Amino acid sequence: MFLRTALLVFATLTFGCPESSNAEEKLSHGCTGGITGGGRGGIIHSDGRISVWKIERGGSPRSERELPKNPEGTAGLFALLEELNFEDIHFNHPFYNMHCSLTLTTDGNDHTVSWGDGRLALPPKLARILAEVEKLDGTPKR
């Protein structure tokens, strides 16, 4: 028994404890610009937290509010991001009057897609993700 305990302590001290695989991810999103210079968006966290923000006009203060926690809904969104290989979507189109973006942050690394005019045809994968984001927080994305 002593040998088993000693080996366990040695292994833990030598190799460390396995790190948690529950690293938080977040999806930041929003659109700004246009005639008013305002905008709206939010941040959806993989643990279920959702916050939204709004700017009435360019130069106005940003108002923010927390929505009720929704772990099931956000789990569905992050599963969709993985299923659609969001990090392999490379869609960064110049913006003219409006600027919209989605940024996925995982382990401190960001992947962003961006677009401008709302009339621009979005790739089907991106359109599916935006529809899911809008269901979760109610902010239109274009």
C-alpha positions as CSV (number, residue, x, y, z in Angstrom):
1,M,0.0,0.0,0.0
2,F,2.8,2.4,0.9
3,L,4.5,1.8,-2.5
4,R,1.3,2.5,-4.4
5,T,0.7,5.8,-2.5
6,A,4.3,6.8,-3.0
7,L,4.0,6.1,-6.7
8,L,0.8,8.1,-6.9
9,V,2.4,11.1,-5.1
10,F,5.5,10.9,-7.3
11,A,3.5,10.8,-10.5
12,T,1.3,13.7,-9.4
13,L,4.4,15.8,-8.5
14,T,6.3,14.9,-11.6
15,F,3.5,15.1,-14.2
16,G,1.0,17.3,-12.5
17,C,-2.7,16.9,-12.4
18,P,-4.7,16.8,-15.6
19,E,-6.1,20.2,-16.5
20,S,-9.8,20.8,-16.8
21,S,-11.1,20.6,-20.3
22,N,-13.9,23.0,-19.4
23,A,-12.2,26.1,-20.7
24,E,-14.7,28.9,-21.3
25,E,-15.5,29.9,-24.8
26,K,-17.3,33.1,-25.7
27,L,-18.9,34.4,-28.9
28,S,-18.9,38.2,-29.2
29,H,-21.1,39.7,-31.9
30,G,-22.5,42.9,-33.1
31,C,-23.2,45.5,-35.8
32,T,-22.4,49.2,-35.7
33,G,-22.4,52.2,-38.0
34,G,-25.1,53.2,-40.5
35,I,-26.9,56.5,-40.5
36,T,-27.0,56.8,-36.7
37,G,-23.6,55.4,-35.9
38,G,-25.2,53.3,-33.2
39,G,-25.4,49.6,-33.0
40,R,-26.1,46.5,-30.9
41,G,-24.6,43.2,-30.1
42,G,-23.7,40.9,-27.2
43,I,-21.5,38.2,-25.7
44,I,-22.6,34.6,-25.3
45,H,-20.6,32.5,-22.9
46,S,-20.3,28.7,-23.1
47,D,-21.4,28.5,-19.4
48,G,-24.8,29.9,-20.3
49,R,-24.3,33.6,-19.5
50,I,-25.6,36.1,-22.1
51,S,-25.2,39.8,-22.1
52,V,-26.4,42.3,-24.7
53,W,-25.4,45.9,-25.5
54,K,-26.8,48.8,-27.4
55,I,-25.5,52.2,-28.6
56,E,-28.3,54.6,-29.7
57,R,-26.1,56.9,-31.7
58,G,-22.5,57.3,-32.5
59,G,-20.8,58.9,-29.4
60,S,-23.7,57.8,-27.1
61,P,-22.9,55.7,-24.0
62,R,-23.2,52.0,-24.4
63,S,-26.0,50.4,-22.4
64,E,-25.6,46.8,-21.3
65,R,-27.8,44.2,-19.6
66,E,-27.6,40.6,-18.6
67,L,-30.2,38.1,-19.9
68,P,-31.3,35.1,-17.9
69,K,-28.7,32.3,-18.0
70,N,-29.4,29.7,-20.7
71,P,-26.9,26.8,-20.5
72,E,-29.0,24.5,-22.8
73,G,-29.3,27.2,-25.5
74,T,-25.7,28.2,-25.3
75,A,-24.6,24.6,-25.4
76,G,-26.5,24.2,-28.6
77,L,-24.8,27.3,-30.1
78,F,-21.3,26.1,-29.3
79,A,-22.1,22.6,-30.6
80,L,-23.3,24.2,-33.8
81,L,-20.1,26.3,-34.0
82,E,-18.1,23.1,-33.7
83,E,-20.3,21.1,-36.1
84,L,-19.9,23.9,-38.8
85,N,-16.2,24.3,-38.1
86,F,-16.6,28.0,-37.4
87,E,-12.9,28.5,-37.2
88,D,-12.6,27.4,-40.8
89,I,-15.0,30.0,-42.1
90,H,-12.9,32.8,-43.6
91,F,-15.4,35.6,-44.5
92,N,-14.1,39.1,-44.0
93,H,-15.7,41.4,-46.4
94,P,-15.1,45.2,-46.5
95,F,-17.7,47.2,-44.8
96,Y,-19.1,50.5,-46.1
97,N,-21.9,51.9,-44.0
98,M,-22.3,49.1,-41.4
99,H,-19.8,46.8,-39.8
100,C,-20.9,43.4,-38.4
101,S,-18.8,40.7,-36.8
102,L,-18.7,37.5,-34.9
103,T,-15.6,36.6,-32.8
104,L,-15.1,33.2,-31.2
105,T,-12.6,33.3,-28.3
106,T,-11.2,29.9,-27.2
107,D,-8.2,29.5,-24.9
108,G,-7.3,33.1,-25.5
109,N,-7.3,32.8,-29.3
110,D,-9.8,34.7,-31.5
111,H,-11.3,33.9,-34.8
112,T,-13.4,36.6,-36.4
113,V,-15.6,36.8,-39.4
114,S,-16.9,40.2,-40.5
115,W,-19.1,41.8,-43.2
116,G,-20.7,45.1,-44.0
117,D,-23.9,45.8,-45.8
118,G,-26.8,43.7,-44.6
119,R,-27.8,43.0,-48.2
120,L,-24.6,41.0,-48.7
121,A,-25.3,37.3,-49.2
122,L,-23.8,35.5,-46.3
123,P,-22.4,31.9,-46.6
124,P,-25.1,29.4,-45.5
125,K,-23.0,28.2,-42.5
126,L,-22.7,31.8,-41.2
127,A,-26.4,32.5,-41.8
128,R,-27.3,29.4,-39.6
129,I,-25.0,30.6,-36.8
130,L,-26.5,34.1,-36.9
131,A,-30.0,32.7,-36.7
132,E,-29.1,30.7,-33.6
133,V,-27.4,33.8,-32.0
134,E,-30.5,35.9,-32.7
135,K,-32.7,33.2,-31.1
136,L,-30.6,33.3,-27.9
137,D,-30.4,37.0,-27.4
138,G,-32.8,38.7,-29.7
139,T,-30.4,41.1,-31.4
140,P,-30.7,41.3,-35.1
141,K,-27.4,40.8,-36.9
142,R,-28.0,42.6,-40.2
